[in-house]
Amino acid sequence: KPRLSKRPSGFSFGANSFRGVGGSIPPSLFVATPTSKHDARYRRAERAAGREPHPAIMPAPVARSAILLATDPGDIVYDPCCGSGQTVAQAIDTGRIGIGSDRAFTFLESSDIRCKTMGIEMQRMLSPH
């Protein structure tokens, strides 16, 4: 049986990762709300630009935990439905390469606004179609 190495987050998954623990809150559960200082800056910046913030913002701790669990610094993190850009911003903030795309151009603009509020400059690559 291969030994699982711990991820950069310090967590690892194995046969006992999601076993019952007699009704108590499992150690794999965490609670997060989208109310960080970056989210507040993002919402203000969106409104200042005459736009409504994205309707479903992923909490930064959720994105950051998933990134730290599954990747190493320098890895690529791709979010095909980047919405407000939370995953891309957290990837870059943790030393990964963040790439995001979205079907709606307005959400790509939201991602750009979020990254700017965090001091991250995005590079845009647009399809010629």
C-alpha positions as CSV (number, residue, x, y, z in Angstrom):
1,K,0.0,0.0,0.0
2,P,1.6,3.3,-1.0
3,R,2.1,5.9,1.7
4,L,0.4,9.2,1.1
5,S,2.6,12.2,1.5
6,K,1.1,15.3,3.0
7,R,0.1,18.1,0.8
8,P,1.5,21.7,1.3
9,S,-1.6,22.4,3.4
10,G,-0.6,19.7,5.8
11,F,-3.7,17.6,5.0
12,S,-3.8,14.3,3.1
13,F,-6.6,12.0,2.0
14,G,-6.6,8.3,2.7
15,A,-8.9,5.4,3.6
16,N,-9.9,7.1,6.9
17,S,-10.3,10.6,5.7
18,F,-14.1,10.6,5.7
19,R,-15.0,8.0,8.3
20,G,-17.8,8.5,10.8
21,V,-16.8,10.0,14.1
22,G,-19.9,9.3,16.2
23,G,-21.9,12.4,15.3
24,S,-19.3,15.0,16.2
25,I,-18.2,17.6,13.6
26,P,-15.6,15.9,11.3
27,P,-12.1,17.4,11.1
28,S,-12.6,17.8,7.3
29,L,-15.4,20.4,7.8
30,F,-14.7,24.1,7.9
31,V,-17.0,27.0,7.9
32,A,-16.3,30.1,5.8
33,T,-18.2,33.2,4.8
34,P,-17.4,35.6,2.0
35,T,-16.8,38.6,4.2
36,S,-13.0,39.0,4.0
37,K,-11.4,42.5,3.6
38,H,-10.6,41.5,0.0
39,D,-14.3,40.8,-0.6
40,A,-15.3,44.1,0.9
41,R,-12.8,45.9,-1.4
42,Y,-14.0,43.9,-4.4
43,R,-17.6,44.8,-3.7
44,R,-16.8,48.5,-3.3
45,A,-14.7,48.5,-6.5
46,E,-17.5,46.8,-8.5
47,R,-20.0,49.4,-7.3
48,A,-17.6,52.2,-8.0
49,A,-17.4,50.9,-11.5
50,G,-21.2,51.0,-11.8
51,R,-21.5,47.3,-11.7
52,E,-23.1,44.8,-9.4
53,P,-20.8,42.3,-7.6
54,H,-20.9,38.7,-8.7
55,P,-24.0,37.1,-7.2
56,A,-22.2,33.9,-5.9
57,I,-18.8,34.7,-4.4
58,M,-16.7,31.7,-3.2
59,P,-15.3,32.4,0.2
60,A,-11.6,32.9,0.1
61,P,-10.8,30.2,2.7
62,V,-12.6,27.6,0.6
63,A,-10.6,28.4,-2.5
64,R,-7.4,28.8,-0.6
65,S,-7.8,25.4,1.2
66,A,-8.6,23.5,-2.0
67,I,-5.5,25.1,-3.7
68,L,-3.2,24.3,-0.8
69,L,-4.5,20.8,-0.5
70,A,-4.2,19.9,-4.2
71,T,-1.3,21.9,-5.5
72,D,2.3,22.9,-4.9
73,P,3.8,26.4,-5.4
74,G,4.4,27.0,-9.0
75,D,1.6,24.6,-10.2
76,I,-1.2,25.8,-12.5
77,V,-4.7,26.3,-11.1
78,Y,-7.4,26.6,-13.7
79,D,-10.9,27.8,-13.0
80,P,-13.2,27.4,-16.0
81,C,-16.0,29.3,-14.4
82,C,-14.0,32.0,-12.7
83,G,-16.9,34.3,-11.8
84,S,-15.5,37.0,-9.4
85,G,-12.0,35.6,-9.8
86,Q,-11.6,34.3,-6.2
87,T,-9.9,31.1,-7.1
88,V,-7.5,32.7,-9.5
89,A,-6.6,35.5,-7.0
90,Q,-6.1,32.9,-4.2
91,A,-3.9,30.8,-6.5
92,I,-1.7,33.7,-7.4
93,D,-1.6,34.8,-3.7
94,T,-0.4,31.4,-2.7
95,G,2.4,31.2,-5.3
96,R,0.6,29.3,-8.0
97,I,-0.2,30.3,-11.6
98,G,-3.9,31.2,-11.8
99,I,-5.8,30.9,-15.0
100,G,-9.4,31.6,-15.3
101,S,-12.0,31.7,-18.0
102,D,-15.7,32.3,-18.1
103,R,-18.5,32.2,-20.6
104,A,-19.7,35.6,-19.6
105,F,-17.3,38.5,-20.4
106,T,-18.8,40.5,-17.5
107,F,-17.5,37.9,-15.1
108,L,-14.0,38.2,-16.6
109,E,-14.2,41.9,-15.9
110,S,-15.3,41.1,-12.3
111,S,-12.2,38.9,-12.0
112,D,-10.0,41.7,-13.2
113,I,-11.5,44.1,-10.6
114,R,-11.0,41.5,-7.8
115,C,-7.4,41.0,-8.8
116,K,-6.7,44.7,-9.0
117,T,-8.1,45.2,-5.5
118,M,-5.6,42.6,-4.3
119,G,-2.7,44.3,-6.2
120,I,-2.6,41.5,-8.8
121,E,-2.3,42.5,-12.5
122,M,-4.0,40.1,-14.8
123,Q,-3.1,39.4,-18.4
124,R,-6.0,39.1,-20.8
125,M,-6.0,36.7,-23.7
126,L,-9.1,37.1,-25.8
127,S,-10.4,34.9,-28.5
128,P,-10.4,36.6,-32.0
129,H,-14.0,35.3,-32.5
